[in-house]
Amino acid sequence: MKRSQINTILDNLIAFASEHKVYFPEFANWTTEDVKNAGPEYQEIFDNMLGWDVTDFGSDDFAKRGLATFTFRNGNFNDKKTYPKPYCEKILILEDGQELPMHFHKIKEEDTINRGGGILDITVYNATADEQLDKESDVHLVKDGKKITVPAGGVVSLEPGESVTMTQRIYHRWMGRKGTGKIMVWEVSSSNDDNVDNRFFEPVPRFSNVDEDEPIRHVLFADYPTLRGNK
């Protein structure tokens, strides 16, 4: 992805969130120099991947397949002594007609909440022991406190205000229903590490390579290691 595209995507995300009265903490506005010079009191931000993320999952077509997110808070299941927080909170923006590829989580459990905008369609399967799609067994979920059963490959649709709970090893693919508009999704989950906890059904990269065609306007958490060096 080009940095110019990432900058524009996040400009639009911030504007969309503001329309829905959602605002971001101070570190969301940090420049590259702010990140480089941040003191040890901010280490949780860097260790736990708080902040911005944009990916097209290697598709080179963000409008068709991609996701833009901001992580407000997150624990660290690799260092629970330092960061005992057991939960994570994110905002995720899905464009009209955009797809988040089929995947499951090995450790994380999550509630997916449609906070406003269009309709989110989620296709679900159980995972087999060898991590294939179980095309036979029903999927058991909880939607807004109600137990539901969905056939393999069935779709759970979330209109604004609705939510669903996704436990481990349930494959799910998000799709913004075409023609209903951009969707503001909220995720409340157990601690999350996107480096190790996603099992994509197709072998797609979680993070995109970035072509630095213009200066960084919104620092991604994937930029932290380069900007921070060994700090």
Phi and psi in degrees as GROMACS dihedral restraints (atoms count N, CA, C in turn):
[ dihedral_restraints ]
;  ai    aj    ak    al  type     phi  dphi    fc
    3     4     5     6     1   -82.1    20    10
    4     5     6     7     1   143.9    20    10
    6     7     8     9     1   -60.6    20    10
    7     8     9    10     1   -35.0    20    10
    9    10    11    12     1   -60.8    20    10
   10    11    12    13     1   -38.8    20    10
   12    13    14    15     1   -66.8    20    10
   13    14    15    16     1   -43.7    20    10
   15    16    17    18     1   -61.2    20    10
   16    17    18    19     1   -44.9    20    10
   18    19    20    21     1   -57.6    20    10
   19    20    21    22     1   -45.0    20    10
   21    22    23    24     1   -67.7    20    10
   22    23    24    25     1   -41.8    20    10
   24    25    26    27     1   -57.5    20    10
   25    26    27    28     1   -44.0    20    10
   27    28    29    30     1   -75.8    20    10
   28    29    30    31     1   -32.0    20    10
   30    31    32    33     1   -56.3    20    10
   31    32    33    34     1   -45.4    20    10
   33    34    35    36     1   -68.9    20    10
   34    35    36    37     1   -37.3    20    10
   36    37    38    39     1   -61.2    20    10
   37    38    39    40     1   -46.8    20    10
   39    40    41    42     1   -62.0    20    10
   40    41    42    43     1   -40.9    20    10
   42    43    44    45     1   -65.8    20    10
   43    44    45    46     1   -42.3    20    10
   45    46    47    48     1   -63.8    20    10
   46    47    48    49     1   -43.9    20    10
   48    49    50    51     1   -63.1    20    10
   49    50    51    52     1   -40.3    20    10
   51    52    53    54     1   -61.8    20    10
   52    53    54    55     1   -37.6    20    10
   54    55    56    57     1   -59.8    20    10
   55    56    57    58     1   -29.7    20    10
   57    58    59    60     1   -98.8    20    10
   58    59    60    61     1    17.2    20    10
   60    61    62    63     1    62.2    20    10
   61    62    63    64     1    37.5    20    10
   63    64    65    66     1  -111.1    20    10
   64    65    66    67     1   129.2    20    10
   66    67    68    69     1  -127.3    20    10
   67    68    69    70     1   167.2    20    10
   69    70    71    72     1  -121.2    20    10
   70    71    72    73     1   155.5    20    10
   72    73    74    75     1   -70.8    20    10
   73    74    75    76     1   170.5    20    10
   75    76    77    78     1   -54.9    20    10
   76    77    78    79     1   -41.2    20    10
   78    79    80    81     1   -69.0    20    10
   79    80    81    82     1   -13.3    20    10
   81    82    83    84     1   -64.6    20    10
   82    83    84    85     1   -23.0    20    10
   84    85    86    87     1  -101.0    20    10
   85    86    87    88     1     6.0    20    10
   87    88    89    90     1   -61.9    20    10
   88    89    90    91     1   140.2    20    10
   90    91    92    93     1   -84.0    20    10
   91    92    93    94     1   174.5    20    10
   93    94    95    96     1   -61.4    20    10
   94    95    96    97     1   -35.3    20    10
   96    97    98    99     1   -68.6    20    10
   97    98    99   100     1   -38.2    20    10
   99   100   101   102     1   -59.2    20    10
  100   101   102   103     1   -43.4    20    10
  102   103   104   105     1   -65.6    20    10
  103   104   105   106     1   -44.3    20    10
  105   106   107   108     1   -61.2    20    10
  106   107   108   109     1   -37.4    20    10
  108   109   110   111     1   -98.5    20    10
  109   110   111   112     1     0.5    20    10
  111   112   113   114     1   -62.4    20    10
  112   113   114   115     1   136.5    20    10
  114   115   116   117     1   -79.8    20    10
  115   116   117   118     1   176.9    20    10
  117   118   119   120     1   -64.1    20    10
  118   119   120   121     1   -19.6    20    10
  120   121   122   123     1   -66.4    20    10
  121   122   123   124     1   -14.3    20    10
  123   124   125   126     1  -101.9    20    10
  124   125   126   127     1    10.9    20    10
  126   127   128   129     1   -59.8    20    10
  127   128   129   130     1   -29.3    20    10
  129   130   131   132     1   -59.2    20    10
  130   131   132   133     1   -35.4    20    10
  132   133   134   135     1   -59.5    20    10
  133   134   135   136     1   -43.4    20    10
  135   136   137   138     1   -81.5    20    10
  136   137   138   139     1   -37.3    20    10
  138   139   140   141     1   -72.0    20    10
  139   140   141   142     1   -29.5    20    10
  141   142   143   144     1  -111.4    20    10
  142   143   144   145     1    15.1    20    10
  144   145   146   147     1    56.7    20    10
  145   146   147   148     1    46.3    20    10
  147   148   149   150     1   -81.3    20    10
  148   149   150   151     1   147.1    20    10
  150   151   152   153     1   117.7    20    10
  151   152   153   154     1  -155.8    20    10
  153   154   155   156     1   -85.0    20    10
  154   155   156   157     1   148.7    20    10
  156   157   158   159     1  -149.6    20    10
  157   158   159   160     1   134.9    20    10
  159   160   161   162     1  -133.9    20    10
  160   161   162   163     1   132.1    20    10
  162   163   164   165     1  -143.8    20    10
  163   164   165   166     1   148.1    20    10
  165   166   167   168     1  -112.5    20    10
  166   167   168   169     1    12.3    20    10
  168   169   170   171     1    52.9    20    10
  169   170   171   172     1    34.5    20    10
  171   172   173   174     1    73.1    20    10
  172   173   174   175     1    12.5    20    10
  174   175   176   177     1   -81.8    20    10
  175   176   177   178     1   -21.4    20    10
  177   178   179   180     1    59.7    20    10
  178   179   180   181     1    22.4    20    10
  180   181   182   183     1  -148.4    20    10
  181   182   183   184     1    77.1    20    10
  183   184   185   186     1   -58.7    20    10
  184   185   186   187     1   -37.8    20    10
  186   187   188   189     1   -62.6    20    10
  187   188   189   190     1   -30.0    20    10
  189   190   191   192     1   -88.4    20    10
  190   191   192   193     1   -42.8    20    10
  192   193   194   195     1  -142.6    20    10
  193   194   195   196     1   111.8    20    10
  195   196   197   198     1   177.1    20    10
  196   197   198   199     1  -178.1    20    10
  198   199   200   201     1  -165.4    20    10
  199   200   201   202     1   142.9    20    10
  201   202   203   204     1  -125.1    20    10
  202   203   204   205     1   132.7    20    10
  204   205   206   207     1  -140.1    20    10
  205   206   207   208     1   162.3    20    10
  207   208   209   210     1  -136.1    20    10
  208   209   210   211     1   126.3    20    10
  210   211   212   213     1   -97.3    20    10
  211   212   213   214     1   117.2    20    10
  213   214   215   216     1   -81.0    20    10
  214   215   216   217     1   -40.4    20    10
  216   217   218   219     1  -154.0    20    10
  217   218   219   220     1   151.6    20    10
  219   220   221   222     1  -165.1    20    10
  220   221   222   223     1   139.7    20    10
  222   223   224   225     1   -82.9    20    10
  223   224   225   226     1  -162.8    20    10
  225   226   227   228     1  -149.6    20    10
  226   227   228   229     1   102.0    20    10
  228   229   230   231     1   -75.6    20    10
  229   230   231   232     1    -3.1    20    10
  231   232   233   234     1   -94.2    20    10
  232   233   234   235     1   -12.0    20    10
  234   235   236   237     1  -147.4    20    10
  235   236   237   238     1    66.9    20    10
  237   238   239   240     1   -70.2    20    10
  238   239   240   241     1   -21.4    20    10
  240   241   242   243     1   -67.5    20    10
  241   242   243   244     1   -45.6    20    10
  243   244   245   246     1   -76.0    20    10
  244   245   246   247     1   -39.6    20    10
  246   247   248   249     1  -126.9    20    10
  247   248   249   250     1    82.0    20    10
  249   250   251   252     1   -76.5    20    10
  250   251   252   253     1    -5.8    20    10
  252   253   254   255     1   -55.2    20    10
  253   254   255   256     1   122.7    20    10
  255   256   257   258     1   -93.5    20    10
  256   257   258   259     1    10.7    20    10
  258   259   260   261     1  -132.9    20    10
  259   260   261   262     1   166.9    20    10
  261   262   263   264     1  -141.5    20    10
  262   263   264   265     1   147.8    20    10
  264   265   266   267     1  -137.8    20    10
  265   266   267   268     1   130.3    20    10
  267   268   269   270     1  -138.5    20    10
  268   269   270   271     1   153.6    20    10
  270   271   272   273     1  -108.5    20    10
  271   272   273   274     1   137.1    20    10
  273   274   275   276     1  -132.7    20    10
  274   275   276   277     1   131.7    20    10
  276   277   278   279     1  -110.4    20    10
  277   278   279   280     1   124.9    20    10
  279   280   281   282     1  -113.2    20    10
  280   281   282   283     1   127.8    20    10
  282   283   284   285     1   -75.1    20    10
  283   284   285   286     1   161.1    20    10
  285   286   287   288     1   -55.9    20    10
  286   287   288   289     1   121.0    20    10
  288   289   290   291     1    78.1    20    10
  289   290   291   292     1     6.0    20    10
  291   292   293   294     1   -86.7    20    10
  292   293   294   295     1   149.8    20    10
  294   295   296   297     1  -114.6    20    10
  295   296   297   298     1   138.0    20    10
  297   298   299   300     1  -103.0    20    10
  298   299   300   301     1   118.3    20    10
  300   301   302   303     1   -60.4    20    10
  301   302   303   304     1   158.6    20    10
  303   304   305   306     1   -60.0    20    10
  304   305   306   307     1   128.5    20    10
  306   307   308   309     1  -161.0    20    10
  307   308   309   310     1   165.6    20    10
  309   310   311   312     1  -134.7    20    10
  310   311   312   313     1   170.6    20    10
  312   313   314   315     1  -112.1    20    10
  313   314   315   316     1   137.1    20    10
  315   316   317   318     1   -80.3    20    10
  316   317   318   319     1   -31.9    20    10
  318   319   320   321     1  -121.0    20    10
  319   320   321   322     1   -42.2    20    10
  321   322   323   324     1   -72.6    20    10
  322   323   324   325     1   140.7    20    10
  324   325   326   327     1  -112.6    20    10
  325   326   327   328     1   145.3    20    10
  327   328   329   330     1  -146.3    20    10
  328   329   330   331     1   147.8    20    10
  330   331   332   333     1  -102.9    20    10
  331   332   333   334     1   126.5    20    10
  333   334   335   336     1  -104.2    20    10
  334   335   336   337     1   123.5    20    10
  336   337   338   339     1  -125.0    20    10
  337   338   339   340     1   126.4    20    10
  339   340   341   342     1   -85.1    20    10
  340   341   342   343     1   109.3    20    10
  342   343   344   345     1   -93.9    20    10
  343   344   345   346     1    -7.1    20    10
  345   346   347   348     1   158.0    20    10
  346   347   348   349     1   154.2    20    10
  348   349   350   351     1   105.7    20    10
  349   350   351   352     1  -130.6    20    10
  351   352   353   354     1   -85.3    20    10
  352   353   354   355     1  -161.9    20    10
  354   355   356   357     1  -105.7    20    10
  355   356   357   358     1   132.1    20    10
  357   358   359   360     1  -101.9    20    10
  358   359   360   361     1   120.7    20    10
  360   361   362   363     1  -103.6    20    10
  361   362   363   364     1   125.6    20    10
  363   364   365   366     1  -118.9    20    10
  364   365   366   367     1   114.5    20    10
  366   367   368   369     1   -87.9    20    10
  367   368   369   370     1   134.4    20    10
  369   370   371   372     1  -130.6    20    10
  370   371   372   373     1   145.7    20    10
  372   373   374   375     1  -142.8    20    10
  373   374   375   376     1   151.8    20    10
  375   376   377   378     1   -75.3    20    10
  376   377   378   379     1   154.8    20    10
  378   379   380   381     1   -91.9    20    10
  379   380   381   382     1   139.8    20    10
  381   382   383   384     1   -77.6    20    10
  382   383   384   385     1   173.5    20    10
  384   385   386   387     1   -59.7    20    10
  385   386   387   388     1   -31.1    20    10
  387   388   389   390     1   -98.0    20    10
  388   389   390   391     1    20.3    20    10
  390   391   392   393     1    67.2    20    10
  391   392   393   394     1    30.1    20    10
  393   394   395   396     1   -95.0    20    10
  394   395   396   397     1   176.5    20    10
  396   397   398   399     1   -80.2    20    10
  397   398   399   400     1   124.2    20    10
  399   400   401   402     1   -82.1    20    10
  400   401   402   403     1   105.4    20    10
  402   403   404   405     1   -91.6    20    10
  403   404   405   406     1    10.6    20    10
  405   406   407   408     1  -114.4    20    10
  406   407   408   409     1   -45.7    20    10
  408   409   410   411     1   -83.0    20    10
  409   410   411   412     1   146.4    20    10
  411   412   413   414     1   -68.4    20    10
  412   413   414   415     1   154.2    20    10
  414   415   416   417     1  -106.5    20    10
  415   416   417   418     1   128.6    20    10
  417   418   419   420     1  -104.7    20    10
  418   419   420   421     1   123.3    20    10
  420   421   422   423     1  -134.3    20    10
  421   422   423   424     1   171.8    20    10
  423   424   425   426     1  -124.4    20    10
  424   425   426   427     1   121.6    20    10
  426   427   428   429     1  -113.8    20    10
  427   428   429   430     1   111.9    20    10
  429   430   431   432     1    49.8    20    10
  430   431   432   433     1    48.2    20    10
  432   433   434   435     1    81.8    20    10
  433   434   435   436     1    -0.4    20    10
  435   436   437   438     1  -110.5    20    10
  436   437   438   439     1   127.6    20    10
  438   439   440   441     1   -69.9    20    10
  439   440   441   442     1   130.2    20    10
  441   442   443   444     1  -131.0    20    10
  442   443   444   445     1   156.3    20    10
  444   445   446   447     1  -122.4    20    10
  445   446   447   448     1   128.4    20    10
  447   448   449   450     1  -121.8    20    10
  448   449   450   451     1   133.1    20    10
  450   451   452   453     1   -66.0    20    10
  451   452   453   454     1   156.2    20    10
  453   454   455   456     1   -53.5    20    10
  454   455   456   457     1   127.4    20    10
  456   457   458   459     1    81.7    20    10
  457   458   459   460     1     5.5    20    10
  459   460   461   462     1   -75.1    20    10
  460   461   462   463     1   170.4    20    10
  462   463   464   465     1  -120.8    20    10
  463   464   465   466     1   130.7    20    10
  465   466   467   468     1  -101.6    20    10
  466   467   468   469     1   122.7    20    10
  468   469   470   471     1  -104.7    20    10
  469   470   471   472     1   131.6    20    10
  471   472   473   474     1  -114.8    20    10
  472   473   474   475     1   115.5    20    10
  474   475   476   477     1   -88.0    20    10
  475   476   477   478     1   165.2    20    10
  477   478   479   480     1   -51.1    20    10
  478   479   480   481     1   129.9    20    10
  480   481   482   483     1    98.3    20    10
  481   482   483   484     1   -15.6    20    10
  483   484   485   486     1   -94.2    20    10
  484   485   486   487     1   157.2    20    10
  486   487   488   489     1  -146.7    20    10
  487   488   489   490     1   162.9    20    10
  489   490   491   492     1  -143.0    20    10
  490   491   492   493     1   146.4    20    10
  492   493   494   495     1   -98.1    20    10
  493   494   495   496     1   129.2    20    10
  495   496   497   498     1  -118.0    20    10
  496   497   498   499     1   116.3    20    10
  498   499   500   501     1   -91.0    20    10
  499   500   501   502     1   178.5    20    10
  501   502   503   504     1   -63.2    20    10
  502   503   504   505     1   150.3    20    10
  504   505   506   507     1    64.9    20    10
  505   506   507   508     1    25.9    20    10
  507   508   509   510     1  -106.8    20    10
  508   509   510   511     1   112.7    20    10
  510   511   512   513     1   -65.0    20    10
  511   512   513   514     1   137.9    20    10
  513   514   515   516     1  -146.6    20    10
  514   515   516   517     1   140.1    20    10
  516   517   518   519     1  -125.2    20    10
  517   518   519   520     1   124.9    20    10
  519   520   521   522     1   -87.9    20    10
  520   521   522   523     1   146.0    20    10
  522   523   524   525     1  -145.4    20    10
  523   524   525   526     1   122.8    20    10
  525   526   527   528     1   -72.6    20    10
  526   527   528   529     1   118.7    20    10
  528   529   530   531     1   -61.7    20    10
  529   530   531   532     1   123.5    20    10
  531   532   533   534     1   -57.9    20    10
  532   533   534   535     1   131.6    20    10
  534   535   536   537     1    91.6    20    10
  535   536   537   538     1    -6.2    20    10
  537   538   539   540     1   -99.2    20    10
  538   539   540   541     1   -10.1    20    10
  540   541   542   543     1   103.8    20    10
  541   542   543   544     1   171.3    20    10
  543   544   545   546     1   -60.2    20    10
  544   545   546   547     1   145.2    20    10
  546   547   548   549     1  -120.0    20    10
  547   548   549   550     1   133.0    20    10
  549   550   551   552     1   -98.2    20    10
  550   551   552   553     1   108.8    20    10
  552   553   554   555     1  -102.7    20    10
  553   554   555   556     1   138.6    20    10
  555   556   557   558     1  -111.0    20    10
  556   557   558   559     1   140.2    20    10
  558   559   560   561     1  -124.2    20    10
  559   560   561   562     1   123.7    20    10
  561   562   563   564     1  -115.8    20    10
  562   563   564   565     1   120.9    20    10
  564   565   566   567     1  -146.9    20    10
  565   566   567   568     1   175.6    20    10
  567   568   569   570     1   -72.4    20    10
  568   569   570   571     1   171.4    20    10
  570   571   572   573     1   -51.4    20    10
  571   572   573   574     1   146.2    20    10
  573   574   575   576     1  -129.8    20    10
  574   575   576   577     1   137.6    20    10
  576   577   578   579     1  -134.0    20    10
  577   578   579   580     1   102.3    20    10
  579   580   581   582     1   -69.3    20    10
  580   581   582   583     1   -10.2    20    10
  582   583   584   585     1   -74.3    20    10
  583   584   585   586     1   -27.5    20    10
  585   586   587   588     1  -131.5    20    10
  586   587   588   589     1   -14.5    20    10
  588   589   590   591     1  -100.5    20    10
  589   590   591   592     1    -0.4    20    10
  591   592   593   594     1  -102.0    20    10
  592   593   594   595     1   130.6    20    10
  594   595   596   597     1  -115.6    20    10
  595   596   597   598     1   101.4    20    10
  597   598   599   600     1   -82.5    20    10
  598   599   600   601     1   136.6    20    10
  600   601   602   603     1   -64.3    20    10
  601   602   603   604     1   -43.7    20    10
  603   604   605   606     1   -89.4    20    10
  604   605   606   607     1   147.0    20    10
  606   607   608   609     1   -76.5    20    10
  607   608   609   610     1    77.8    20    10
  609   610   611   612     1  -107.3    20    10
  610   611   612   613     1   147.8    20    10
  612   613   614   615     1   -74.2    20    10
  613   614   615   616     1   137.8    20    10
  615   616   617   618     1   -70.7    20    10
  616   617   618   619     1   -36.0    20    10
  618   619   620   621     1  -114.3    20    10
  619   620   621   622     1   148.0    20    10
  621   622   623   624     1   -96.3    20    10
  622   623   624   625     1   146.9    20    10
  624   625   626   627     1   -72.5    20    10
  625   626   627   628     1   143.9    20    10
  627   628   629   630     1  -115.8    20    10
  628   629   630   631     1   127.9    20    10
  630   631   632   633     1   -90.7    20    10
  631   632   633   634     1   113.0    20    10
  633   634   635   636     1   -81.0    20    10
  634   635   636   637     1    72.8    20    10
  636   637   638   639     1   -86.3    20    10
  637   638   639   640     1    -9.3    20    10
  639   640   641   642     1  -155.6    20    10
  640   641   642   643     1   165.5    20    10
  642   643   644   645     1   -62.8    20    10
  643   644   645   646     1   153.2    20    10
  645   646   647   648     1   -68.2    20    10
  646   647   648   649     1   125.5    20    10
  648   649   650   651     1  -102.8    20    10
  649   650   651   652     1   -29.6    20    10
  651   652   653   654     1  -132.9    20    10
  652   653   654   655     1   114.8    20    10
  654   655   656   657     1   -72.6    20    10
  655   656   657   658     1   128.0    20    10
  657   658   659   660     1   -84.8    20    10
  658   659   660   661     1   154.8    20    10
  660   661   662   663     1   -67.8    20    10
  661   662   663   664     1   -20.3    20    10
  663   664   665   666     1   -69.8    20    10
  664   665   666   667     1   -16.9    20    10
  666   667   668   669     1   -82.0    20    10
  667   668   669   670     1   -17.0    20    10
  669   670   671   672     1   -56.7    20    10
  670   671   672   673     1   -48.8    20    10
  672   673   674   675     1   -57.8    20    10
  673   674   675   676     1   -41.7    20    10
  675   676   677   678     1   -66.6    20    10
  676   677   678   679     1   -43.9    20    10
  678   679   680   681     1   -72.2    20    10
  679   680   681   682     1   -32.6    20    10
  681   682   683   684     1   -90.0    20    10
  682   683   684   685     1   -18.7    20    10
  684   685   686   687     1    64.4    20    10
  685   686   687   688     1  -126.9    20    10
  687   688   689   690     1   -96.6    20    10
  688   689   690   691     1    13.4    20    10
